[in-house]
């Protein structure tokens, strides 16, 4: 390389955004060293782009002072006098790819960029570590476009990548062999702060011991085995390392077997199992003093087997600090006598898309904690008449006890209405299918959410009258939400604190404008935040209201914000109104914290490092190298087994 110019070398090291075997669906440029500065179009981003680690060259260590590829520190560089503060500001707008390129230009830039105290990348939400075989066979076609992928060849590449990282919300490890976890985690030094770890094994090797060794003070741990067998039957687990600081544990599809014991430090437990057979899980709950317990997919009462629910109520009645209990997709078909023998101290209870939830079950749980209960949360399918009516019927009891309701509706049967050009035709024989809404619903309702609703009947009835206690509304892909419903909400929900509208095609900028106008002119001091991720821009609201005389008492600000993404940038808008004389405030945004989050995926080939130092692996490697052309894999395996038996005196006869 010494006989080529610096510019030629830099040209060779430019990043390629894909290749024949990568997941990029677009065509590659003819020039193998060329690199487009424009992000791929949406059609080209069906699968994530994989960036080669050797092309990326993650921030190598600074080279010797005599190295010709780095300029001398004698003031000859025009960047020598460039202030550090300005340089740090520029770094905030650079993607990881751009940072790594810039770090290779000179020692000064390298030192600043890799100084985690001042220049580490922010808003890194998730880093995924994929063992290559898991990525290729299972994950590759099911991941998100928002995740930037890097193809790494060694643990040294992991360390280089982490030079730009100081804090990560979640580290996810997808593996088939526990040796991969050992090698990958050894590459993570103490300078990287990781809040939570998810481990996803694709076999029966649960690598929790290594996780506890490297991260003994981790706060949150999620474990879920993958594969059809584990999905339905679960993976047996007999023990778990004693994580001293672990406060949140999520176990999905694990069969808790004796003598398993939960770490005593955990305060939040999320447990999911689709065919739980061993009752040791409920025995293991004894001795825990949880604050939040969530159970998913468990059959707590079905076909006359009430033992699981009896054990559960017995265990949670002993938890003095338990405030929240959540059931998700659980079977709760149990008689009242099973529940009605222990008083509880719950403050919040959640029923999330559960099966067989009778009115009596909801009533009993509320009454068992009537002295402490503050809120009930129910998420039901709009198509499920019994669950829907049970929720309406529980509201008089909630009002009597002073308990609030968080109510979520989701419509499931919508395939025939997916096309926005297809209009919903009402039933002529039943022009008013909606039941009468009890007045208590509007009095206890504190939060409402609707997803994928087609008809606006229920929304029109609900918001046609005052809902004094409603503080939060959220609508996702809800065709039933139109400009008229938006106006009802602005008039009849005087204490609304938060409104979220996402992908609701019948809601327009005119509706948002009228909503904001009504909110600004009403006499209330309640601040309101509006999240409007819909078609269009909120700049029109700013322009229209700015010219109105009755809004002159408000201080108005309009701001845009650019979020540096993984491969491209996104822009968000914020509209801020504050009254000059009181606390009336409205903030309208079309972006969420997720827009600034960064998701990375590292596809790592550590097979060679995983085998290093393993005598058996060295033996296999030697035999393979000597006989790879003459022998099949079956013959190689047979010879290795026979050799092993020959080396054990007396064992060969028992083969």
Secondary structure, DSSP 8 states (H G I E B T S, - for coil): -TTS-HHHHHHHT------TTSS--S---SSTT---SS---GGGGSS--EEEHHHH--------TT-TTS--SSS-STTTT--HHHHHHHHTT--HHHHHHHHTS-HHHHHHHT-HHHH-B--EEEEEEEEHHHIIIIIGGGS-TTEEEEEE-SHHHHHHHGGGBSEEEEEEEEESSHHHHHHHHHT--TTSEEEEEEEEESSS---HHHHHHH-TT-SEEEEE--SHHHHHH-EEE------TT--EEEEESEEE-TT----TT-SEEEEE-SS---THHHHHHTT---SEEEEES-EEEBTTB-HHHHHHHHHHTT-TT--EEEEES-EE---HHHHTTS----SEEEEES-BS--HHHHHHHHHHTTTT--EEEEEEETT-HHHHHHHHHHHHHHHHHT-EEEEEEE----GGG-STTS-----TT-TT-S----HHHHHHEEEEEEES----HHHHHHTTS--TT--EEEEES-TT--HHHHHHHHHH-TT--EEEEES-TT--HHHHHHHHHHHHHS-----EEEEEESSS-THHHHHHHHT-GGGTTEEEEEEEEEEE-SSSEEEEEEEEEEESSS--EEEEES--GGGG-EEEEEEE--HHHHHTT-HHHHHHHHHHHHHTTTS-HHHHHHHHHHHHHHTSTTTGGG-
